[in-house]
């Protein structure tokens, strides 16, 4: 297992958690969510997404959101970009880091970003070079690393082939994303260990709990050497372009697991549970987190 002090938990709730919700939250409320997560001790928050607001209305006004955020020392604020236009927008927002994501299958790449895997690899190299010039840490996330809603299972060899090409540009982190929640721990171990063998970038993982394997996969990733785990407060989330892609693993569920394993995260579990309830009220529905329903133990 990795040195536990190097583990980073990134809450993607303000981005992935909200992007597929029926109710769109205005920038003021999204900024408040970010502030509450920072106050709970999250070391990193994926705060906004610089995408076309016509395609993803819930992510409109990223600049307005970031202008409202009262930044907290000890929290890194990141933004998702899908192209160079998005990167240009991100540069104006004083973010601490950027995350570029693209799929490892051509069908999803075409439907999600109107691109191909080869074009995604080429763009990752250009964005890493630009981020280096700008002094901005950059993460590259490979979507659909465990399965594609259109092409089905994705061989590990294919994922690692793409990863190897991306890592030639030396991004700070490489994250494997289970976009539609089909992965199991066997796959996680193979892919995380494979990525770690390819270079010096930190390996990370992003799991959805669509088939109730997300927490098991997070533990398998941790035990295989992942140093970054994404999660979403309340378990909110989903991809507008992936059929039946439901929520991320809940941040409070993950923190409860890690605390039980003796891993100190510095994140306030009780505060997370309160944020989950508040966010559910804002969205007008109960969120799927289990720890928020059952409570911590001991109570």
N, C-alpha and C positions, 0 to 999 in steps of 0.2 A: 504494500500500500504506500501511497505517496506520503511525504512529510505533511502532516495535517495542517501545519501553519500556512501552507501554500494554497489551501483550498479557498476558492472564491465562489460565493453564491450570488448569482445575478437574477434579480427579479425582473421578468419581462412583462409583468402585468400591464403597465401603462401602454405597452406596444402590442405584443402578441395577445395579451389578455383582452384587449378592447377592440382589436381590429375587425372581429367578426361578429360583434354584438349587434343585436337589432336596435338597441337604444344607443344613440350617439351622445357621448358626454362632451360638453363644451370644454374649451381649453382651461378655463378656471378650475373645473372639477378635476381634470386630468393632472394639472399642476398640484392640486391638493393631494391627490393620490401619491404622487411622487414624493411630496414633502412628508407624508405620513410614513411611507416606506423608509425614507432616509432616517427619520426619527427613530424607527424601530431597529436601526443598526445595520441595514442592508449595505454591504460594502460596494455593490454595483447595482445600478438600475438602468435597464434599457428603456429610456424615457419616451422616445418619439421614433417615428418612421417617416422618412422623406420620400414618400411615394405620391403617385398621382391621386389627388383627392377625389377625382371623378370615379376612379376605380376602387378606392378604399376610403369612403367618406369619413369613417370613424377616426382616421389619422390626419384629417385636414388641420391646418393651423399649427404645425410643429414649431414654427418659429415663435408663435404667440405663447405656446405652452412653455418653451424654454425661457422666454423672457419673464415669465411669472414665477419661475422656480427660484426659491431662496436656497441657494446651495449650502449644503452641510459638509463641513470638513470630515474627511474619512469616507465619503461616498463618491464614487466615480459615476458620472452620467454619460451614457452612450446613446447613439442613435443608429438606426438601421438605414442603410442605403442599398439600392438595387442597381444603380447606374451612376454615370459621372455627373449627371445633373443633380441627382440626390446628394452626391458627395459635395458638390459646390454649395448646396443649401446647408449641409451640415457644417461646413467650414465657418459659416457666419454665426453659428449659435454657441460658440465657445464650449463645445462638448469636450469631455475628457478623452473620448475614444470613439471610433466608429466600428460598425459591424457590417460587412458586406456579405450578402447571402445569395447563393444560386444553387439550383438543383443539379443532381448528378444524372438525371435522365432527360433526354431531349424533348419528350412529349410534355413533361411538366414544365420544363424551361420555356418552351414555346407558349404554353398556356398562361404561365404565371408572369413571365418577364419578356415575352416575345424575343427570345434569344435561343441559343444552343449551348450545350455543355462546353464546346470548344471556345465559343465566344465568352462564356462565363469565366473560363480559366484565363483567357487573355485579359479580360477586364480586371480580374483579381490582381494580376501582375501590375497593371497600370495603376490601380488604386493603392496597392502596397507601396509602389514607388512614390506616388504623390503624398501619401501619408508620411512616409519617411522624410520627404522634403519639408512637410508642414510640422514635423515633430509631433505627430498624432498617432498614438497606438492604434493598431488595426487588427480586428478579428475577422477571419473568413469562416463562414458557416456553410457547410454542405447540406442542403436540404434533401429530403427523401433518401437519406443514406441507408435506411433500413427497409425501404419499400416505397413504391410509387403507386398512386391511385389509378394510373393509366397503363403503366407497363408491368406492374406486379413486382415480384421479388427482385431485388437488386443484388447481384453477386458481390461479395466482399472484395473480390479482386478488382472489380470495376470501381468501387468506391476508393480503394487505396491507390488505384492508378490515377484517379483525379486528384486525390490528396497529395500524391507525390509531385504532380505537376504544379499544384498551388504552392506547395512548400518550397519549391525552388526559388520563389520570390521572398521567402522568409517573413511571412506575417508573424505577428506576436503570438497569435493563438489560432488554432484550427478546431472548429466545433463540428461535431457530427450530429445532425438533427433527425429525429424520428418524427417527421412532419405529420404522419397519419397514424401514429401510435400502433405500429405492427411489430416492432422489434421485441426480442427476448434476450435474456442475459447472455446466452451463448454468442449471439451476434455482437453484443456490446463488447464482450471480452475480446473477441477476434479483431474488431475494428479499432478499439482504443489501443490495444497492444500493437496493432499494425501501424497506426499513426505515430505512436511513440517511437517506433523503430525507424521512422523516416526522417526525423530531423529534431531540431531543438525547440520548436514551437510548443507552447503549452497545449495540451489536448483537453478538449471540453466536450460536453454532451448536452443535448436539448431534447427532452422527452415529453411526449404527449401521453396521456393516460387513457386513451381511447379504448383499449382492451384490458385495462387494469394491470398492465405490466410496468408502468412508468417508474414506480418507486423501486421495484426489484431491479430495473435497468439502471437506475441511478446508483444503487449500491454496487452493482457489478462494475459500472464505470469507475466509481471511486476506488474499488479494490484493484482495478486494472491500471490505475495511475492517472485518471482524469484529474485535472486541477481546477476545472471550472464546471459548474452545474447550473443550468438555467432552470427557473421555476417561476410560477405565476401565482400571486396571492389569490387565495380562494379557489385555485384550479381553473380560473377563467382562461379562455383562449380558443384558438382555432384558425384555420386558414380559409379565406374567402374563395380560394381557387382549388381547394382539395375537398372533394366530397366526403362527408361524414368524418371530417377531422375535428375532433372535439378537444376539450381543454388540455392545457399543460398539467404536469404534476403540480400540486399545490405547494407553495413555499412553506406554509406551516406544517404540512405533512412531511416534507423533506427535513425541515429543521427538527421536528419531533424525532424522526428516525436518527438523525445525526447525533442529537443529544443523547439518545438511548445507547448509541454506539460509543459514547464517550468523546465525541468530537465537538469541541467548543466552537461555535460559529460567531459568537458575539451578537447574535440576533435575538431580539426579545420575542419569544413565542407568544406570550399573552397579547402583546401589541399587534402581532400579525393576525391573531384570531379576531381582534377588534376591527382591524382594517378590513378583513374579509367580510365581516358583517356589514360594515359601513358601505363597502363597494357593492355588495348585494342590494342594499337599499337604493343606491344610486342607479343600479341597472334594473331594478324592479323584479329581481328573481333571486332565489337561493342558489348560491354557488356550490359546486360539487365537493369542495374540500371535506375530508372526513374528520380531521382533527378539530376543525371549527364546529362541527356538529357534536362530536363526542366530548370534546374538551381535552386538555392535557391530563397526564397521569403521573404522579398523584395530582388530584384536582387542586 
